[in-house]
């Protein structure tokens, strides 16, 4: 019985040492994580159709002083088309800030993932592998908010082109503008 009390006492006293860490060291491991929303204007890559819609993104940049990280985005282009034509993009990949200035921060990215098309008149639905090189510029003031403009050129190597007429890659491209909030510094 006495041995159990000594072991329990040693166990309880050892947890006091965990409170000895200084505050900056305890919080320094928080990697910068931002979440944002944007509005996009895209050339769909299908029959010169222009689309627009909303999207969201997450930027996690823990490497090389916060300049190298991973970005994931989802975009739903459902506005501006006729006959129920729409595109969806779900992409993730590396992102690198080229010159992390005080307020303006240009970046490049190369995302991969899935692109989906709902063809006009609900004729078909297609899901394709997508690659998306791109880049943009973020503006950050002293707070946690950032404004962002972005260009993306997507390549869908297995895309159908115009069904029945052409085969080959579909190449949607367009611009986005949005805002993000940094959750952790």
ZAMARGU-4260 file (C-alpha; in steps of 0.2 Angstrom, whole numbers, plus 5000, padded with zeros to 4 digits):
<rodrens>
0) 5000/5000/5000 | 5014/5012/5005 | 5023/5009/4988 | 5007/5013/4978 | 5006/5030/4988
5) 5024/5034/4984 | 5021/5030/4965 | 5005/5040/4965 | 5013/5055/4973 | 5028/5055/4961
10) 5016/5054/4947 | 5006/5069/4953 | 5022/5079/4957 | 5029/5076/4940 | 5015/5085/4931
15) 5020/5101/4940 | 5035/5102/4928 | 5024/5104/4913 | 5019/5121/4919 | 5037/5127/4919
20) 5037/5131/4900 | 5038/5150/4895 | 5024/5157/4886 | 5033/5161/4869 | 5039/5144/4868
25) 5022/5136/4871 | 5014/5146/4857 | 5028/5147/4844 | 5023/5131/4837 | 5007/5137/4830
30) 5008/5136/4811 | 5000/5150/4801 | 4983/5144/4795 | 4971/5155/4785 | 4954/5152/4779
35) 4946/5163/4765 | 4932/5165/4753 | 4933/5172/4735 | 4922/5176/4719 | 4929/5169/4703
40) 4926/5173/4684 | 4931/5159/4673 | 4932/5154/4655 | 4926/5136/4656 | 4936/5128/4643
45) 4920/5121/4635 | 4912/5130/4620 | 4919/5147/4626 | 4907/5147/4640 | 4910/5160/4654
50) 4905/5156/4672 | 4906/5164/4689 | 4904/5158/4706 | 4910/5157/4724 | 4924/5147/4732
55) 4933/5144/4748 | 4951/5141/4752 | 4963/5136/4766 | 4981/5141/4767 | 4993/5131/4779
60) 5011/5138/4778 | 5022/5131/4791 | 5039/5129/4781 | 5053/5141/4777 | 5047/5156/4788
65) 5029/5154/4783 | 5033/5156/4764 | 5031/5137/4759 | 5014/5129/4762 | 4999/5119/4756
70) 4984/5127/4749 | 4967/5118/4746 | 4952/5126/4737 | 4935/5122/4731 | 4926/5132/4718
75) 4908/5131/4712 | 4905/5140/4695 | 4886/5140/4693 | 4882/5158/4688 | 4881/5166/4671
80) 4878/5150/4661 | 4863/5144/4651 | 4854/5127/4651 | 4861/5122/4668 | 4879/5121/4663
85) 4891/5122/4678 | 4909/5117/4684 | 4916/5113/4701 | 4935/5113/4705 | 4942/5104/4721
90) 4961/5106/4721 | 4976/5105/4733 | 4995/5108/4732 | 5010/5118/4736 | 5010/5137/4737
95) 5026/5148/4739 | 5027/5166/4743 | 5040/5174/4731 | 5044/5190/4741 | 5036/5191/4758
100) 5035/5210/4759 | 5028/5220/4773 | 5010/5222/4765 | 5011/5215/4748 | 5014/5196/4746
105) 5015/5189/4728 | 5014/5170/4727 | 5014/5155/4715 | 5005/5139/4717 | 5003/5122/4708
110) 4987/5113/4713 | 4980/5096/4708 | 4963/5088/4710 | 4946/5085/4702 | 4937/5096/4690
115) 4918/5092/4687 | 4907/5098/4673 | 4888/5097/4672 | 4885/5098/4653 | 4871/5109/4646
120) 4853/5102/4646 | 4859/5089/4659 | 4866/5078/4645 | 4880/5072/4655 | 4891/5074/4670
125) 4910/5072/4669 | 4924/5071/4683 | 4942/5074/4677 | 4959/5075/4684 | 4965/5093/4685
130) 4981/5102/4686 | 4981/5121/4690 | 4997/5132/4690 | 4993/5149/4695 | 4998/5164/4706
135) 4992/5180/4714 | 4995/5194/4726 | 4989/5196/4744 | 4988/5212/4753 | 4989/5211/4772
140) 4988/5226/4784 | 4993/5225/4802 | 4979/5213/4807 | 4974/5196/4803 | 4964/5200/4787
145) 4971/5198/4769 | 4964/5204/4752 | 4968/5192/4738 | 4968/5192/4719 | 4973/5176/4710
150) 4974/5169/4692 | 4973/5151/4688 | 4976/5141/4672 | 4969/5123/4673 | 4973/5109/4663
155) 4962/5094/4662 | 4971/5081/4651 | 4957/5069/4650 | 4944/5081/4647 | 4932/5078/4633
160) 4932/5095/4624 | 4916/5097/4615 | 4907/5080/4615 | 4905/5073/4598 | 4917/5086/4590
165) 4934/5086/4598 | 4944/5076/4610 | 4958/5083/4621 | 4961/5093/4636 | 4949/5106/4644
170) 4958/5121/4650 | 4948/5132/4661 | 4956/5148/4667 | 4951/5163/4676 | 4953/5176/4690
175) 4947/5176/4708 | 4946/5190/4721 | 4943/5187/4740 | 4947/5189/4758 | 4955/5178/4771
180) 4957/5177/4790 | 4973/5171/4798 | 4967/5159/4813 | 4985/5156/4819 | 5001/5166/4817
</rodrens>
